[in-house]
Amino acid sequence: MAKRIILNTAFWHKQKVNKLKSKDATMVFAYLLSNPKITRTGIYTIFSEEIASGLGRNIIDAEQTRAALEELETTGLIKYEHEADVVYIVGFRQYSNFASGKPSIVANELLAEFEEYDKDNKRIANFWFEYVQENQEQLLVFEDRLNRSRANTEKVTIKPLLDLILPNKK
C-alpha cells in the first residue's frame, strides 16, 4: 500500500473516462485511483463493499459499485478478478508516478506487492505480467537507477519483476 501518491488530474480528460456512461463508474474509478489501499502498481485487493463504504453508502451501494466495476472493465480502464476481489488499473503509470521516492524504498514496496499476490491465480499472475510488459522500459530505467544509487547499500533489485518477461536480462 502506497503511503502517498501523486495523482495526475489529467485522468479527468482521458477519452475512456469521458466515455463512461454512469456517474457511478466515474466516481468508482476516481476512488480506485486514490483510496488508502492503492499501491505503486495499481494491482491490489479491494471489495465492492469497501468501495461503497469509502464513497459513502448513501451515495452508492455495493450493487451499484459492482455495476460500476463492470462498466470500468468493459471500457478497459480496469481488470477485475471477481473471486479474489483484485483490481488492476490498466495503464496506472499514466495516472501516478510509481518511481517517486527513495529508490530502495520504492523497490522494496514493489517487491512486497509482487511477493504478496496469489501465484496460483492465473488471472492475477496475468495482471502482473501485463503490468511489467506495459512498464518494461520504465522498470529497466528504474532498475538501472537503483543499481547506480550509492544509497542502495542493501543492493535491492526489482529483478524478480523483470524476470516475468526478461528472464535472461538484468
C-alpha positions in Angstrom: 0.0 0.0 0.0 1.4 3.3 -1.0 1.6 5.9 1.8 1.4 8.8 -0.7 0.8 9.1 -4.4 0.8 11.9 -6.8 -2.3 11.6 -8.9 -2.3 13.2 -12.3 -5.5 15.1 -12.6 -5.4 14.8 -16.4 -7.3 11.5 -15.9 -10.5 13.5 -15.9 -9.8 14.3 -19.6 -8.9 10.8 -20.7 -11.0 9.6 -23.6 -12.0 6.4 -21.9 -13.0 8.2 -18.7 -15.1 10.6 -20.7 -16.9 7.7 -22.4 -18.1 6.2 -19.2 -21.9 6.2 -19.2 -22.6 6.4 -15.5 -21.5 8.9 -12.8 -21.1 5.8 -10.6 -18.3 4.4 -12.8 -16.5 7.7 -12.9 -16.8 8.1 -9.1 -15.6 4.5 -8.5 -12.6 5.0 -10.9 -11.6 8.1 -9.1 -11.8 6.2 -5.8 -9.8 3.2 -7.2 -7.0 5.7 -8.1 -6.9 7.4 -4.8 -8.2 5.2 -1.9 -6.0 4.1 1.0 -5.4 0.7 -0.5 -3.8 2.0 -3.7 -0.4 0.5 -4.5 2.5 1.6 -6.7 1.4 -0.8 -9.4 -2.3 -0.3 -9.3 -2.8 -4.0 -8.5 -4.5 -4.6 -5.2 -7.3 -6.3 -3.3 -10.5 -4.3 -2.7 -14.1 -5.4 -2.1 -17.1 -3.7 -3.7 -18.4 -3.2 -0.2 -15.2 -1.4 0.8 -15.6 0.9 -2.2 -19.2 1.6 -1.4 -18.3 2.3 2.3 -15.4 4.5 1.3 -17.6 6.6 -1.0 -20.5 6.6 1.4 -23.3 4.1 1.3 -25.8 7.0 1.0 -24.1 7.8 -2.3 -23.5 4.3 -3.8 -24.3 0.8 -2.6 -22.4 -2.5 -3.2 -24.6 -3.5 -6.1 -24.1 -0.2 -7.8 -20.4 -0.5 -7.2 -20.3 -3.9 -8.8 -22.2 -2.5 -11.9 -19.7 0.4 -12.0 -16.7 -2.1 -11.8 -18.3 -4.0 -14.7 -18.5 -0.8 -16.7 -14.9 0.1 -15.9 -13.9 -3.4 -17.1 -15.9 -3.1 -20.3 -14.3 0.3 -21.0 -10.8 -1.2 -20.5 -9.9 1.1 -17.6 -9.5 -1.8 -15.2 -9.4 -5.6 -15.0 -11.0 -7.2 -12.0 -10.6 -10.7 -10.6 -14.0 -11.2 -9.0 -13.3 -14.3 -6.9 -10.2 -12.7 -5.2 -11.5 -9.1 -5.5 -8.3 -8.0 -7.1 -8.3 -4.9 -9.2 -5.7 -4.0 -11.9 -5.8 -0.4 -13.1 -4.7 -0.7 -16.7 -2.1 2.0 -17.6 -1.8 3.0 -13.9 1.5 4.8 -14.6 -0.2 7.4 -16.7 -2.2 8.4 -13.6 0.6 8.2 -11.0 4.4 8.0 -10.9 5.3 4.7 -9.4 9.0 5.5 -9.0 8.8 8.7 -6.9 10.7 8.4 -3.7 13.9 6.8 -2.5 14.8 4.1 -5.0 15.5 1.3 -2.4 12.2 2.0 -0.6 10.3 2.0 -3.9 11.9 -1.2 -4.9 11.1 -2.9 -1.6 7.5 -1.8 -1.9 7.2 -3.1 -5.5 8.7 -6.4 -4.4 6.4 -6.7 -1.4 3.4 -6.2 -3.6 4.8 -8.8 -6.1 5.5 -11.4 -3.4 2.1 -10.9 -1.8 0.0 -11.9 -4.8 -1.6 -15.4 -5.2 0.8 -17.2 -7.6 -1.9 -19.9 -8.2 -4.4 -17.4 -9.5 -3.7 -17.3 -13.3 -5.7 -14.1 -13.8 -3.8 -12.2 -11.1 -0.5 -13.6 -12.5 -1.5 -12.3 -15.9 -2.2 -8.8 -14.3 1.4 -8.8 -13.1 2.7 -10.0 -16.5 0.8 -7.2 -18.2 2.0 -4.6 -15.7 5.6 -5.5 -16.2 5.2 -5.7 -20.0 3.4 -2.4 -20.1 6.1 -0.7 -18.0 9.1 -2.6 -19.2 11.1 0.4 -20.3 10.4 2.4 -17.1 11.2 -0.6 -14.9 14.5 -1.1 -16.7 15.4 2.5 -16.3 14.4 2.3 -12.6 16.5 -0.9 -12.1 19.5 0.9 -13.6 19.0 3.9 -11.4 18.6 1.6 -8.4 21.9 -0.2 -9.3 23.8 3.1 -9.6 22.4 4.5 -6.4 25.0 4.8 -3.7 22.2 4.8 -1.1 21.2 1.3 -2.1 23.6 -0.3 0.3 21.4 -3.4 0.6 21.7 -4.0 -3.2 17.9 -4.1 -3.6 16.8 -5.1 -7.0 13.5 -5.5 -8.9 14.9 -8.3 -11.0 12.1 -10.8 -9.8 9.6 -8.5 -11.5 11.7 -8.1 -14.7 12.2 -11.8 -14.9 8.5 -12.2 -15.7 9.2 -11.1 -19.2 13.0 -10.8 -19.4 14.3 -14.0 -17.9 17.8 -13.7 -19.5 18.3 -9.9 -18.9 19.5 -8.0 -15.9 
